[in-house]
Amino acid sequence: MSSAENIGSSVDPPSKKRKLGSKSNSTDMANNEAGSSTQNDIDEGLYSRQLYVLGHDAMRRMASSDVLISGLGGVGLEIAKNVILGGVKSVTLHDEAVCTIKDLSSQFYLSEEDVGSNRAEACLKQLAELNMYVPIKTYTGPLVEDFIKKFSVVVLTNSSLNEQLRISDITHANNIALIIADTRGLFAQVFCDFGESFTVNDINGEPTVSAMIADITNDKESVVTCIDDTRHGMEDGDFITFSEVQGMTELNNCKPIKIKVLGPYTFSIGDTTSYSKYERGELQLKLKCQSPFSLNL
């Protein structure tokens, strides 16, 4: 559960709670100018638990995303709830269908009084109450190209294969992220199209490593040797930086250097002939570097 769902039980100081509580709890979120679209900084009090898991970079990207969610059945409603609590820039709820008795078995924001009403409009008020910082509006017309191009993320549920193919052509051509999700009894469908290329910030999930240094040579292919019985744990293509090196001080806090592994205790860092002579060394750190991937076939 996001911390946005339960502000009152947070451990934020009283000043933070007063700041959050002073906002008007309007259900007409389309006109809420206090939405995250006007905020450059992440509210660390409101989204504290998410920040620990996702990090600031991911939260900033979420806060700049306009999301279209099509199909407000059981799956669409659950997605909408989580996206709104997550703190995106805005959410548009799209549905051309009206509520039926069957919808009451899976759509927990609908009641018998909503039968015959548009599903998106029927659950707007309750979804808007989840997070007053996310502007929410409804759209009940057809999904035409000009309308779809307004969004950075499109989520399709309750859609036919022909509709999925038509919309995927539009989103792919305009670099719009597309997620298709649906359930049929015990079976589920998920499809994601995030473009022809993407960047992995952590290719292996392993923690950063460090090692103590015994020697660094002054060569065109300088060899770094770790102290006895200490494997460096590096791989070809890893990037490292140095700190607390004495003598060859040019390496301290240097830009990331790509290494070539020579053995379990040695690796090469390139040309150091213009550097000072190494005296004694301390810490060398392995860095996480972004890895771009292309899906062009």
C-alpha positions as CSV (number, residue, x, y, z in Angstrom):
1,M,0.0,0.0,0.0
2,S,1.4,3.4,-0.9
3,S,1.9,6.0,1.8
4,A,-0.4,8.2,-0.3
5,E,-3.3,6.0,0.8
6,N,-2.9,6.6,4.5
7,I,-1.5,10.1,5.2
8,G,-3.0,10.3,8.6
9,S,-1.0,7.3,10.0
10,S,2.4,8.5,8.7
11,V,5.2,9.5,11.0
12,D,5.8,12.9,9.3
13,P,6.3,15.9,11.6
14,P,3.1,18.0,12.4
15,S,4.2,20.7,10.0
16,K,4.3,18.2,7.1
17,K,0.8,16.9,8.1
18,R,-0.6,20.3,8.2
19,K,0.8,21.1,4.8
20,L,-0.8,18.0,3.3
21,G,-4.1,18.5,5.2
22,S,-4.5,22.0,4.0
23,K,-5.4,20.9,0.5
24,S,-9.0,20.8,-0.6
25,N,-10.2,17.2,-1.0
26,S,-12.1,18.0,-4.3
27,T,-13.3,15.1,-6.4
28,D,-13.0,17.1,-9.6
29,M,-9.4,16.2,-10.0
30,A,-9.2,17.5,-13.6
31,N,-9.2,21.0,-12.2
32,N,-6.8,20.3,-9.3
33,E,-3.9,22.7,-9.9
34,A,-2.1,21.3,-6.9
35,G,-1.4,18.1,-8.8
36,S,2.0,16.6,-9.3
37,S,2.2,18.1,-12.8
38,T,3.2,21.4,-11.2
39,Q,5.7,20.0,-8.8
40,N,9.4,19.4,-9.8
41,D,10.3,17.9,-6.5
42,I,9.0,14.6,-5.0
43,D,7.1,15.0,-1.7
44,E,9.3,12.7,0.4
45,G,6.7,12.7,3.2
46,L,3.9,11.6,1.0
47,Y,5.8,9.0,-1.0
48,S,8.5,8.0,1.5
49,R,7.9,4.2,1.3
50,Q,7.9,4.2,-2.5
51,L,11.1,6.2,-2.6
52,Y,13.0,3.6,-0.6
53,V,11.9,0.9,-3.2
54,L,11.9,2.8,-6.5
55,G,14.4,5.6,-5.9
56,H,14.2,9.3,-6.9
57,D,14.9,8.8,-10.6
58,A,12.0,6.4,-11.1
59,M,9.7,8.6,-9.0
60,R,10.5,11.7,-11.1
61,R,9.8,9.8,-14.3
62,M,6.5,8.6,-12.9
63,A,5.6,12.2,-11.8
64,S,6.1,13.4,-15.4
65,S,3.9,10.6,-17.0
66,D,0.4,11.2,-18.3
67,V,-1.4,7.9,-18.2
68,L,-4.4,6.7,-20.1
69,I,-6.2,3.6,-18.7
70,S,-8.8,2.1,-21.0
71,G,-11.4,-0.3,-19.6
72,L,-12.7,0.1,-16.0
73,G,-13.5,-3.5,-15.3
74,G,-11.9,-5.3,-12.4
75,V,-8.4,-5.3,-13.9
76,G,-8.6,-1.7,-15.1
77,L,-9.8,-0.5,-11.7
78,E,-7.0,-2.2,-9.8
79,I,-4.5,-0.8,-12.2
80,A,-6.0,2.7,-11.9
81,K,-5.9,2.5,-8.1
82,N,-2.2,1.6,-8.0
83,V,-1.2,4.1,-10.6
84,I,-3.0,6.9,-8.8
85,L,-1.5,6.0,-5.5
86,G,1.9,5.8,-7.2
87,G,1.9,9.6,-7.9
88,V,1.9,10.0,-11.7
89,K,1.4,13.4,-13.4
90,S,-2.2,12.7,-14.5
91,V,-4.6,9.8,-15.1
92,T,-7.4,9.7,-17.7
93,L,-10.0,6.9,-17.3
94,H,-11.5,5.7,-20.6
95,D,-14.5,3.4,-21.0
96,E,-17.3,3.3,-23.5
97,A,-19.1,0.5,-21.7
98,V,-21.9,0.9,-19.1
99,C,-22.0,-1.0,-15.8
100,T,-23.9,-4.3,-15.7
101,I,-24.8,-6.6,-12.9
102,K,-21.8,-8.8,-13.9
103,D,-19.4,-6.0,-13.2
104,L,-20.3,-5.9,-9.5
105,S,-18.5,-9.2,-9.0
106,S,-15.1,-7.8,-9.8
107,Q,-15.3,-3.9,-9.8
108,F,-15.3,-3.0,-6.1
109,Y,-16.1,0.7,-6.7
110,L,-19.4,-0.1,-8.4
111,S,-22.8,-0.7,-6.8
112,E,-26.3,-1.6,-7.9
113,E,-27.1,2.1,-8.2
114,D,-24.4,2.4,-10.9
115,V,-25.9,-0.2,-13.3
116,G,-26.6,1.5,-16.6
117,S,-24.0,4.3,-15.9
118,N,-20.7,4.6,-17.7
119,R,-18.1,2.6,-15.7
120,A,-15.4,5.3,-15.8
121,E,-17.7,8.0,-14.7
122,A,-19.2,5.9,-12.0
123,C,-15.9,5.3,-10.2
124,L,-14.2,8.7,-10.8
125,K,-15.2,10.1,-7.4
126,Q,-13.8,7.3,-5.3
127,L,-10.6,7.0,-7.4
128,A,-10.0,10.7,-7.1
129,E,-10.2,10.5,-3.3
130,L,-7.1,8.2,-3.2
131,N,-4.5,10.9,-4.0
132,M,-5.5,14.5,-4.2
133,Y,-2.1,15.3,-5.9
134,V,-3.0,13.4,-9.1
135,P,-5.4,15.1,-11.5
136,I,-8.0,12.5,-12.8
137,K,-10.6,12.9,-15.6
138,T,-12.8,10.6,-17.7
139,Y,-13.2,10.2,-21.4
140,T,-16.0,8.1,-23.0
141,G,-15.4,8.6,-26.7
142,P,-13.5,6.5,-29.2
143,L,-9.7,6.1,-28.9
144,V,-8.6,8.1,-32.0
145,E,-4.9,8.7,-32.8
146,D,-4.9,12.4,-32.0
147,F,-6.3,11.7,-28.5
148,I,-3.8,8.8,-27.8
149,K,-0.8,11.0,-28.8
150,K,-1.5,13.2,-25.7
151,F,-0.2,10.5,-23.3
152,S,3.2,9.0,-22.4
153,V,1.7,5.7,-21.2
154,V,-1.4,3.8,-22.5
155,V,-2.9,0.8,-20.6
156,L,-5.5,-1.3,-22.4
157,T,-7.9,-3.7,-20.7
158,N,-11.2,-5.3,-21.9
159,S,-10.0,-4.8,-25.5
160,S,-10.3,-7.0,-28.6
161,L,-7.3,-8.2,-30.5
162,N,-8.1,-5.9,-33.4
163,E,-8.2,-2.9,-31.0
164,Q,-4.9,-3.9,-29.4
165,L,-3.2,-4.1,-32.8
166,R,-4.6,-0.8,-34.0
167,I,-3.6,1.1,-30.9
168,S,-0.2,-0.6,-30.7
169,D,0.6,0.7,-34.2
170,I,-0.2,4.2,-33.0
171,T,1.8,4.0,-29.7
172,H,4.8,2.3,-31.2
173,A,5.1,4.9,-34.0
174,N,4.9,7.8,-31.5
175,N,7.2,6.3,-28.8
176,I,4.3,5.9,-26.3
177,A,4.6,3.1,-23.7
178,L,1.9,0.5,-24.1
179,I,0.7,-2.1,-21.6
180,I,-2.1,-4.6,-22.3
181,A,-3.5,-6.6,-19.5
182,D,-6.6,-8.7,-19.1
183,T,-8.0,-11.8,-17.4
184,R,-10.2,-14.6,-18.6
185,G,-11.2,-16.8,-15.7
186,L,-8.0,-18.6,-14.5
187,F,-6.0,-17.2,-17.4
188,A,-4.3,-13.8,-17.7
189,Q,-2.7,-11.8,-20.5
190,V,0.1,-9.2,-20.2
191,F,1.9,-7.5,-23.1
192,C,4.3,-4.6,-22.9
193,D,5.8,-2.4,-25.6
194,F,8.3,0.2,-24.2
195,G,9.9,1.1,-27.6
196,E,12.7,-0.3,-29.7
197,S,15.4,0.4,-27.1
198,F,15.8,0.7,-23.4
199,T,18.5,1.2,-20.7
200,V,19.2,-1.1,-17.9
201,N,20.7,0.7,-14.8
202,D,21.7,-2.5,-13.0
203,I,22.5,-5.4,-15.3
204,N,23.0,-8.1,-12.7
205,G,21.4,-6.9,-9.4
206,E,24.6,-7.5,-7.5
207,P,25.8,-5.0,-4.9
208,T,28.8,-2.8,-5.7
209,V,32.1,-4.3,-4.6
210,S,35.4,-2.9,-3.4
211,A,38.9,-4.3,-2.9
212,M,42.2,-3.3,-1.4
213,I,45.1,-2.6,-3.8
214,A,48.6,-3.9,-3.6
215,D,50.2,-2.3,-6.7
216,I,49.4,-0.2,-9.8
217,T,52.0,-0.2,-12.6
218,N,53.0,2.8,-14.8
219,D,52.4,1.2,-18.2
220,K,50.4,1.7,-21.4
221,E,48.3,-1.2,-20.1
222,S,48.6,-0.5,-16.4
223,V,48.0,-3.6,-14.2
224,V,46.2,-3.3,-10.9
225,T,47.0,-6.0,-8.4
226,C,44.9,-6.7,-5.3
227,I,46.4,-7.7,-2.0
228,D,47.1,-11.4,-1.5
229,D,44.2,-13.8,-1.2
230,T,41.6,-11.1,-2.1
231,R,39.8,-11.8,-5.4
232,H,38.6,-8.6,-7.0
233,G,35.3,-10.0,-8.2
234,M,35.4,-8.0,-11.5
235,E,34.3,-8.9,-15.0
236,D,35.5,-7.6,-18.4
237,G,33.7,-4.4,-19.2
238,D,33.1,-3.3,-15.6
239,F,33.7,0.3,-14.6
240,I,35.6,1.3,-11.5
241,T,36.9,4.4,-9.8
242,F,39.5,4.9,-7.0
243,S,39.8,6.8,-3.8
244,E,42.5,7.2,-1.1
245,V,45.3,6.3,-3.5
246,Q,48.7,7.7,-2.5
247,G,51.3,8.6,-5.1
248,M,49.2,8.0,-8.2
249,T,46.7,10.6,-7.0
250,E,45.4,11.2,-10.5
251,L,43.2,8.1,-10.0
252,N,41.4,9.5,-7.0
253,N,37.7,10.2,-7.8
254,C,38.5,9.8,-11.5
255,K,35.8,9.3,-14.1
256,P,34.7,5.6,-14.4
257,I,37.4,3.5,-16.0
258,K,36.5,0.4,-18.1
259,I,38.7,-2.5,-17.1
260,K,40.0,-5.7,-18.6
261,V,40.3,-8.7,-16.3
262,L,43.7,-10.4,-16.4
263,G,43.2,-12.9,-13.5
264,P,41.3,-13.3,-10.2
265,Y,43.7,-10.8,-8.5
266,T,44.7,-8.5,-11.4
267,F,43.0,-6.3,-14.1
268,S,44.1,-3.6,-16.5
269,I,42.9,0.0,-16.5
270,G,44.7,1.4,-19.6
271,D,47.5,4.0,-20.0
272,T,49.0,5.4,-16.7
273,T,52.4,6.4,-18.1
274,S,51.7,10.1,-17.5
275,Y,50.6,9.5,-13.9
276,S,52.7,9.8,-10.7
277,K,54.3,6.7,-9.3
278,Y,52.1,4.6,-7.2
279,E,53.1,4.4,-3.5
280,R,50.4,2.6,-1.6
281,G,46.8,2.2,-2.3
282,E,43.5,1.9,-0.6
283,L,40.1,1.5,-2.0
284,Q,38.9,0.7,-5.5
285,L,35.1,0.7,-6.2
286,K,33.1,-1.1,-8.9
287,L,30.4,1.1,-10.3
288,K,27.0,0.4,-11.7
289,C,26.8,1.8,-15.2
290,Q,23.8,2.1,-17.6
291,S,23.6,-0.6,-20.3
292,P,21.6,0.3,-23.4
293,F,19.8,-2.5,-25.2
294,S,18.2,-2.4,-28.7
295,L,15.3,-4.5,-29.7
296,N,15.6,-3.9,-33.5
297,L,15.6,-7.2,-35.4
